[in-house]
Amino acid sequence: MKISSRSLSGFVLLALAFITAPGHAQRFVPPPPEPQSTTVSAPRPPVPLPPPSLPVALYLTWQRDPATTMTVHWHTEWTTGFSDSVLEYRPASAASAPWVRASGRVQPMPFTNRMVHTVELTRLAGNTDYQFRFGRLVSLEGEGATSFEAHGSVHTFRTLPATLSRPVKFISGGDLYGGANLELLGFMCRAGAALDPDFAMVGGDIAYVNDEPKAHPRWFDFFRVWGETMRAPDGRIIPIIPAIGNHEVHGDTYEIRGGEPRRGMSTDRALFFYTLFSFPGRPGYNVLDFGDYLSLVALDSYHTNPVPGPQTDWLRATLAQRRRVPFVVPFYHVPAYPSVRSFNGPTSIAIRANWVPAFDEAGVRFVFENHDHAYKVTHPLRAGKSDPAGTRYLGDGAWAVNTRVVLDRDKATFVDRSFSRNHVFEVTLHPGRADFRAVDPNGEIFDQFTINASRP
């Protein structure tokens, strides 16, 4: 029988209507698989990883006892590729000793392309030199493990002794990179490093960034110069122990932005500072205990915390717990006893009303202040009056900033001596006493004195 094209078309349409009608689901028939090749190709070698990013900044600090720990901070550029927060370390005296691996955390440096890596090393031996090196982790296929590929230089640090079995030396200052003069910063850092200190204590206003995103290159400049210069004569890295200053805080200062020292305070106003440094950490004040002989008390002089209230309560408890420590050293930014500014500044008044009585009660022998861009040594003071058993207030923050004219002595009778001079203090701790020398950017010693340790 002959089927016309018209009939065939009708038949096809009828069939399509039938299979798509409700109650008749379509069925997919997969195509047959393609034939597989019987030729086995040789395995290709793994593609080599690009070289890892070398640190663009490196500095050390502590979060806990410097006799048994060390915290390593370094920066990498995330735009150059991922970098592991990992390092290896070993005692420097044992060149054949195996390297020990340690890992930590990483977080972005605000408003930049940098990543801030942090690794804390623990269970270290006291008064010991260590080597450390950076690298990356490489997965070992089929073994469920990783290997460490080292890269870059080997660096050195030293832990502190647990007792004053040897003299412990540190330098102290504040207000570092406040102008455009990186050369002065370099001179002062080299002069301080040449003294062979165990660490550097910095009382705020480190890079004068004011937490402004556009000003972040000043941090880059600071860390570059610090990394190049703050090496001891034997090459080891000198750790930094910072406190916060007004130029670490968004808006520059409480006085300029509102006239009230308590206006808008929050740790979120100092994003750079709290990202870059593990110590003091939040809330912004903390204590670092060195074995049985030294406690450094970092305080926040109205930058991200008020002076009165919780911070003063914490300070009193902290000092009370350390009455038997021979050297308890508070350090902070704004001075209670200024050598340049008005004695009646609101923050100075608040510190004298809240912290100074706590220092008097605990028998604190000396305190480091900053902020005024000058050199200062007060008389020993108790309740604001001269007393041989009182506290000396040392400062006043002139590491590498333009110095200011100091007050006439009749306007600052509490001052023993003061100069408009860049400097760092060198402090050497011995059983029973601390020796002080003031050093300028040329390495000249222009002042020296001794303060006895406190007696329990």
VEXDREN-2710 file (C-alpha; in Angstrom, 1 decimal):
% VEXDREN-2710
k/r/px/py/pz
1/MET/0.0/0.0/0.0
2/LYS/1.4/3.4/-0.9
3/ILE/1.4/6.0/1.9
4/SER/1.2/9.6/0.8
5/SER/3.5/12.2/2.3
6/ARG/0.4/14.0/3.7
7/SER/-0.6/10.7/5.5
8/LEU/2.9/10.2/6.8
9/SER/3.0/13.7/8.3
10/GLY/-0.3/13.2/10.0
11/PHE/1.0/9.9/11.5
12/VAL/4.1/11.6/12.9
13/LEU/2.1/14.4/14.4
14/LEU/-0.3/11.9/16.0
15/ALA/2.6/9.9/17.5
16/LEU/4.2/13.1/18.9
17/ALA/0.9/14.1/20.4
18/PHE/0.6/10.7/22.0
19/ILE/4.0/10.6/23.7
20/THR/3.7/14.2/25.0
21/ALA/0.2/13.8/26.2
22/PRO/-0.4/13.9/30.0
23/GLY/0.4/10.7/31.7
24/HIS/3.1/9.7/29.2
25/ALA/6.5/10.9/30.4
26/GLN/9.3/11.3/27.9
27/ARG/12.2/9.0/28.2
28/PHE/15.8/9.9/27.5
29/VAL/17.9/7.3/25.8
30/PRO/21.6/8.1/26.3
31/PRO/23.9/7.8/23.3
32/PRO/26.3/4.9/23.3
33/PRO/29.7/5.5/25.1
34/GLU/32.6/6.5/23.0
35/PRO/35.2/3.8/22.6
36/GLN/38.2/4.1/25.0
37/SER/41.7/4.3/23.8
38/THR/43.8/1.3/24.8
39/THR/47.0/3.4/24.8
40/VAL/48.3/4.3/28.3
41/SER/50.1/7.7/28.4
42/ALA/53.0/8.2/30.8
43/PRO/52.3/10.3/33.9
44/ARG/53.2/14.0/33.5
45/PRO/55.5/15.5/36.1
46/PRO/53.8/18.0/38.5
47/VAL/53.9/21.6/37.5
48/PRO/56.4/23.3/39.7
49/LEU/55.0/25.9/42.2
50/PRO/56.0/29.5/41.7
51/PRO/58.6/30.8/44.2
52/PRO/56.9/31.8/47.5
53/SER/56.6/35.4/48.5
54/LEU/59.5/36.6/50.7
55/PRO/58.5/38.7/53.7
56/VAL/58.3/42.5/53.0
57/ALA/58.4/43.2/56.7
58/LEU/59.7/41.2/59.7
59/TYR/59.6/42.0/63.4
60/LEU/59.4/40.2/66.7
61/THR/57.4/40.8/69.9
62/TRP/56.1/38.8/72.9
63/GLN/52.7/37.9/74.1
64/ARG/53.8/35.8/77.1
65/ASP/57.0/35.2/79.2
66/PRO/60.0/36.3/77.1
67/ALA/62.1/33.6/78.8
68/THR/60.1/30.8/77.1
69/THR/58.3/32.3/74.1
70/MET/58.7/34.5/71.0
71/THR/56.1/35.9/68.6
72/VAL/57.2/36.3/65.0
73/HIS/55.3/38.8/62.8
74/TRP/56.0/39.1/59.0
75/HIS/54.2/40.6/56.0
76/THR/53.7/39.3/52.5
77/GLU/51.9/40.7/49.5
78/TRP/48.8/38.7/48.7
79/THR/49.0/39.9/45.1
80/THR/52.1/37.8/44.6
81/GLY/50.4/34.6/45.7
82/PHE/49.5/32.6/48.8
83/SER/52.0/32.3/51.6
84/ASP/51.8/29.9/54.5
85/SER/51.9/31.1/58.0
86/VAL/54.6/28.6/58.9
87/LEU/58.3/28.7/59.9
88/GLU/61.0/26.4/61.3
89/TYR/63.3/27.1/64.2
90/ARG/66.0/25.5/66.2
91/PRO/68.7/26.5/68.8
92/ALA/71.4/28.5/67.0
93/SER/74.2/26.6/68.8
94/ALA/73.1/23.2/67.4
95/ALA/73.6/23.5/63.7
96/SER/73.0/19.8/63.3
97/ALA/69.8/19.8/65.3
98/PRO/66.5/19.1/63.4
99/TRP/64.3/22.1/62.5
100/VAL/61.0/22.3/64.4
101/ARG/58.0/23.4/62.5
102/ALA/55.5/26.0/63.9
103/SER/52.4/27.5/62.3
104/GLY/50.1/30.3/63.1
105/ARG/47.6/32.7/61.7
106/VAL/47.3/35.3/58.9
107/GLN/45.0/38.3/58.6
108/PRO/44.9/41.2/56.1
109/MET/46.5/44.5/56.9
110/PRO/43.6/46.9/56.6
111/PHE/43.4/48.9/53.4
112/THR/46.5/47.3/51.9
113/ASN/47.6/44.4/49.8
114/ARG/49.6/43.0/52.7
115/MET/48.9/40.0/54.8
116/VAL/50.1/39.9/58.5
117/HIS/51.4/36.5/59.6
118/THR/51.8/35.7/63.2
119/VAL/53.5/32.6/64.7
120/GLU/54.1/32.3/68.5
121/LEU/56.9/29.9/69.5
122/THR/56.5/28.4/72.9
123/ARG/58.5/26.0/75.3
124/LEU/61.7/27.7/74.5
125/ALA/64.8/27.6/76.6
126/GLY/65.7/30.8/78.5
127/ASN/68.6/33.0/77.6
128/THR/69.2/31.1/74.3
129/ASP/69.8/32.1/70.8
130/TYR/67.5/30.6/68.1
131/GLN/67.5/30.4/64.4
132/PHE/64.4/30.5/62.3
133/ARG/63.5/30.4/58.6
134/PHE/60.4/30.8/56.4
135/GLY/59.1/28.5/53.8
136/ARG/55.9/26.8/52.5
137/LEU/54.2/23.5/53.0
138/VAL/54.1/21.1/50.0
139/SER/51.7/18.2/50.0
140/LEU/53.2/14.7/49.5
141/GLU/50.8/12.9/47.3
142/GLY/49.8/9.5/48.5
143/GLU/51.4/10.0/51.9
144/GLY/48.9/12.2/53.6
145/ALA/51.7/14.5/54.8
146/THR/53.5/17.7/54.0
147/SER/57.1/18.7/53.6
148/PHE/58.6/22.2/54.4
149/GLU/60.4/24.0/51.6
150/ALA/62.6/26.7/53.1
151/HIS/63.3/29.9/51.4
152/GLY/65.1/33.2/52.1
153/SER/67.5/34.0/54.9
154/VAL/68.0/32.4/58.3
155/HIS/67.3/34.9/61.1
156/THR/68.2/34.9/64.8
157/PHE/66.6/35.9/68.0
158/ARG/67.4/35.5/71.7
159/THR/65.1/34.6/74.6
160/LEU/65.4/36.4/78.0
161/PRO/66.7/34.8/81.2
162/ALA/64.2/33.7/83.7
163/THR/66.2/35.4/86.5
164/LEU/68.6/38.2/86.6
165/SER/71.5/35.8/86.1
166/ARG/72.9/38.4/83.8
167/PRO/72.2/42.1/83.2
168/VAL/69.1/42.6/81.1
169/LYS/69.1/45.7/78.9
170/PHE/66.4/47.5/76.9
171/ILE/65.9/50.8/75.2
172/SER/62.8/52.9/75.6
173/GLY/61.3/55.8/73.7
174/GLY/58.3/57.0/71.7
175/ASP/57.1/59.2/68.9
176/LEU/59.2/57.6/66.2
177/TYR/58.3/58.5/62.6
178/GLY/56.4/61.7/63.0
179/GLY/57.9/63.8/60.2
180/ALA/59.2/63.2/56.8
181/ASN/62.7/62.5/58.0
182/LEU/63.3/58.8/57.6
183/GLU/67.0/59.5/57.8
184/LEU/66.7/60.6/61.5
185/LEU/64.6/57.5/62.3
186/GLY/67.4/55.4/60.8
187/PHE/70.1/57.2/62.8
188/MET/68.3/56.8/66.1
189/CYS/67.4/53.2/65.5
190/ARG/71.1/52.4/64.7
191/ALA/72.3/54.2/67.7
192/GLY/69.8/52.3/69.9
193/ALA/70.7/48.9/68.3
194/ALA/74.4/49.5/68.7
195/LEU/73.8/49.4/72.5
196/ASP/73.0/45.7/72.1
197/PRO/69.6/45.8/73.9
198/ASP/67.5/42.7/74.6
199/PHE/64.4/44.5/73.3
200/ALA/63.0/48.0/72.5
201/MET/60.0/49.4/74.3
202/VAL/58.0/51.9/72.3
203/GLY/55.4/54.2/73.9
204/GLY/53.1/55.1/71.0
205/ASP/53.0/57.3/68.0
206/ILE/55.0/54.9/65.9
207/ALA/54.2/55.9/62.3
208/TYR/51.7/58.8/62.7
209/VAL/49.2/57.1/60.4
210/ASN/46.1/58.1/62.5
211/ASP/44.4/55.0/61.1
212/GLU/43.9/56.8/57.8
213/PRO/43.7/54.3/54.9
214/LYS/45.6/56.7/52.5
215/ALA/48.4/57.1/55.0
216/HIS/49.3/53.3/55.2
217/PRO/52.6/53.7/53.2
218/ARG/54.0/55.3/56.4
219/TRP/53.7/51.9/58.1
220/PHE/55.6/50.4/55.1
221/ASP/58.3/53.0/55.6
222/PHE/58.5/52.4/59.3
223/PHE/58.8/48.6/59.1
224/ARG/61.4/48.9/56.3
225/VAL/63.7/51.1/58.4
226/TRP/63.0/49.2/61.6
227/GLY/63.8/45.9/59.9
228/GLU/67.0/47.2/58.4
229/THR/68.4/48.9/61.5
230/MET/67.1/47.2/64.6
231/ARG/69.6/44.4/64.6
232/ALA/72.0/43.8/67.5
233/PRO/75.8/43.8/66.8
234/ASP/75.7/40.0/66.5
235/GLY/72.9/40.2/63.9
236/ARG/70.0/39.0/65.9
237/ILE/66.6/40.8/65.6
238/ILE/65.7/43.1/68.5
239/PRO/62.0/42.6/69.5
240/ILE/59.6/45.5/69.9
241/ILE/57.1/46.0/72.7
242/PRO/54.6/48.7/71.9
243/ALA/51.9/50.8/73.7
244/ILE/49.3/52.7/71.8
245/GLY/49.4/56.5/71.2
246/ASN/47.0/59.1/69.8
247/HIS/48.5/58.9/66.3
248/GLU/47.6/55.2/66.2
249/VAL/43.9/56.2/66.5
250/HIS/41.5/57.3/63.8
251/GLY/41.0/61.0/63.9
252/ASP/44.4/61.7/65.3
253/THR/43.5/62.8/68.8
254/TYR/40.7/63.2/71.3
255/GLU/41.6/66.9/71.7
256/ILE/41.3/67.8/68.0
257/ARG/38.2/65.7/67.3
258/GLY/35.7/66.9/69.9
259/GLY/37.6/68.3/72.9
260/GLU/36.6/65.3/75.1
261/PRO/39.2/62.6/75.8
262/ARG/36.4/60.0/76.0
263/ARG/34.8/60.9/72.7
264/GLY/34.3/58.0/70.3
265/MET/36.8/55.6/71.9
266/SER/36.9/52.1/70.6
267/THR/39.6/49.5/69.6
268/ASP/38.0/49.6/66.2
269/ARG/39.4/53.2/65.8
270/ALA/42.9/51.7/65.8
271/LEU/42.6/48.9/63.1
272/PHE/46.3/49.1/62.0
273/PHE/47.7/49.0/65.5
274/TYR/45.7/46.0/66.7
275/THR/46.3/44.1/63.4
276/LEU/50.1/44.7/63.4
277/PHE/51.0/44.0/67.0
278/SER/49.9/41.0/69.1
279/PHE/50.9/42.8/72.3
280/PRO/49.3/44.5/74.1
281/GLY/46.2/43.2/72.1
282/ARG/42.7/44.1/72.9
283/PRO/41.5/45.9/74.9
284/GLY/44.7/47.9/74.6
285/TYR/46.4/47.5/78.0
286/ASN/48.3/44.4/79.2
287/VAL/51.2/43.2/81.3
288/LEU/54.3/41.3/80.2
289/ASP/56.1/39.3/82.9
290/PHE/59.8/38.5/82.5
291/GLY/60.6/35.6/84.7
292/ASP/60.6/36.8/88.3
293/TYR/62.3/40.2/88.0
294/LEU/60.5/42.5/85.5
295/SER/56.9/43.3/84.6
296/LEU/56.1/45.8/81.8
297/VAL/52.7/47.3/82.1
298/ALA/51.4/48.8/78.8
299/LEU/48.6/51.3/79.4
300/ASP/46.2/53.2/77.1
301/SER/46.2/56.9/77.9
302/TYR/42.7/57.8/76.5
303/HIS/43.2/56.5/73.0
304/THR/40.9/53.4/72.8
305/ASN/40.1/53.2/76.5
306/PRO/39.3/55.7/79.2
307/VAL/41.8/56.2/82.0
308/PRO/39.3/55.9/84.9
309/GLY/37.1/52.9/85.3
310/PRO/38.0/49.3/84.2
311/GLN/41.5/50.1/83.1
312/THR/42.4/51.7/86.5
313/ASP/40.7/48.8/88.3
314/TRP/42.8/46.4/86.3
315/LEU/46.0/48.4/86.9
316/ARG/45.5/48.4/90.7
317/ALA/45.0/44.6/90.7
318/THR/47.9/44.0/88.4
319/LEU/50.3/46.1/90.5
320/ALA/49.0/44.4/93.7
321/GLN/49.8/41.0/92.3
322/ARG/53.4/42.0/91.5
323/ARG/54.4/43.6/94.8
324/ARG/57.4/41.2/95.1
325/VAL/58.7/41.9/91.5
326/PRO/61.7/44.2/91.8
327/PHE/61.1/46.1/88.6
328/VAL/57.5/46.9/87.7
329/VAL/57.5/49.4/84.8
330/PRO/54.4/51.1/83.5
331/PHE/54.7/52.8/80.1
332/TYR/52.2/54.8/78.1
333/HIS/51.9/57.7/75.8
334/VAL/50.4/61.0/77.3
335/PRO/52.4/62.2/80.3
336/ALA/51.1/62.7/83.8
337/TYR/53.9/65.2/84.2
338/PRO/54.5/66.9/80.9
339/SER/57.7/68.7/80.0
340/VAL/56.2/70.7/77.2
341/ARG/52.4/70.8/77.3
342/SER/50.1/72.3/79.9
343/PHE/50.1/70.6/83.3
344/ASN/46.3/71.0/83.3
345/GLY/45.6/69.0/80.1
346/PRO/42.5/66.8/80.7
347/THR/44.4/63.5/80.1
348/SER/47.3/64.5/82.4
349/ILE/44.8/65.3/85.1
350/ALA/43.0/62.0/84.6
351/ILE/46.3/60.0/84.9
352/ARG/47.4/61.9/88.0
353/ALA/44.0/61.3/89.6
354/ASN/43.8/57.6/88.7
355/TRP/47.1/56.0/87.9
356/VAL/49.6/58.0/90.0
357/PRO/48.0/57.0/93.3
358/ALA/48.2/53.3/92.1
359/PHE/51.9/53.8/91.3
360/ASP/52.4/55.4/94.7
361/GLU/50.6/52.6/96.6
362/ALA/52.6/49.9/94.7
363/GLY/56.0/51.6/95.2
364/VAL/56.7/51.8/91.5
365/ARG/60.2/53.2/91.0
366/PHE/60.0/54.6/87.5
367/VAL/57.5/55.1/84.7
368/PHE/58.0/55.9/81.0
369/GLU/55.9/58.6/79.3
370/ASN/56.0/60.1/75.8
371/HIS/54.0/62.5/73.6
372/ASP/55.8/65.8/74.3
373/HIS/58.8/65.4/71.9
374/ALA/61.5/66.2/74.5
375/TYR/63.7/64.6/77.0
376/LYS/62.6/64.6/80.7
377/VAL/63.6/63.2/84.1
378/THR/61.4/64.3/87.0
379/HIS/62.3/64.4/90.7
380/PRO/61.1/61.3/92.5
381/LEU/57.5/62.1/93.2
382/ARG/54.9/60.8/95.6
383/ALA/51.4/62.4/95.6
384/GLY/52.9/65.0/93.3
385/LYS/55.6/66.1/95.7
386/SER/59.3/65.3/95.8
387/ASP/60.0/62.2/97.9
388/PRO/63.2/60.2/97.8
389/ALA/61.1/57.0/97.9
390/GLY/58.8/58.2/95.1
391/THR/58.4/57.5/91.4
392/ARG/60.5/59.1/88.6
393/TYR/58.6/59.9/85.4
394/LEU/60.9/59.5/82.4
395/GLY/60.2/60.7/78.8
396/ASP/59.0/62.5/76.8
397/GLY/58.9/60.8/73.4
398/ALA/61.5/62.2/71.0
399/TRP/62.8/59.1/69.2
400/ALA/62.8/60.6/65.7
401/VAL/60.4/63.6/65.6
402/ASN/61.0/67.3/65.6
403/THR/61.7/68.3/69.2
404/ARG/59.8/71.0/71.1
405/VAL/60.9/73.8/73.5
406/VAL/60.6/72.5/77.1
407/LEU/58.8/74.5/79.8
408/ASP/60.7/76.8/82.0
409/ARG/61.6/75.2/85.3
410/ASP/59.3/77.5/87.3
411/LYS/56.3/76.2/85.3
412/ALA/57.4/72.6/85.8
413/THR/58.9/72.4/89.2
414/PHE/58.4/68.6/89.2
415/VAL/61.1/68.3/86.5
416/ASP/64.6/67.6/87.5
417/ARG/66.0/68.1/84.0
418/SER/64.7/68.4/80.5
419/PHE/66.1/69.1/77.1
420/SER/64.9/69.5/73.5
421/ARG/66.8/66.5/72.2
422/ASN/66.1/63.3/70.3
423/HIS/67.0/60.3/72.3
424/VAL/66.3/56.8/73.5
425/PHE/66.8/55.6/77.1
426/GLU/69.1/52.7/77.7
427/VAL/68.0/50.8/80.8
428/THR/70.2/48.0/82.3
429/LEU/68.7/45.9/85.1
430/HIS/70.9/44.5/87.8
431/PRO/69.9/42.9/91.1
432/GLY/68.9/45.8/93.2
433/ARG/69.2/48.6/90.7
434/ALA/68.6/49.9/87.2
435/ASP/71.2/52.0/85.4
436/PHE/70.0/54.6/82.8
437/ARG/71.8/56.4/80.0
438/ALA/70.3/58.8/77.5
439/VAL/71.6/58.4/73.9
440/ASP/71.1/60.7/71.0
441/PRO/71.1/59.9/67.2
442/ASN/74.9/60.1/67.0
443/GLY/75.3/57.7/69.8
444/GLU/76.4/60.4/72.3
445/ILE/75.5/59.7/75.9
446/PHE/74.3/63.0/77.4
447/ASP/72.7/61.9/80.7
448/GLN/73.0/59.0/83.1
449/PHE/71.7/58.0/86.5
450/THR/70.7/55.0/88.7
451/ILE/67.4/54.1/90.3
452/ASN/67.2/51.4/93.0
453/ALA/64.8/48.5/92.6
454/SER/61.6/48.5/94.7
455/ARG/61.7/46.5/98.0
456/PRO/58.9/44.0/98.7
END
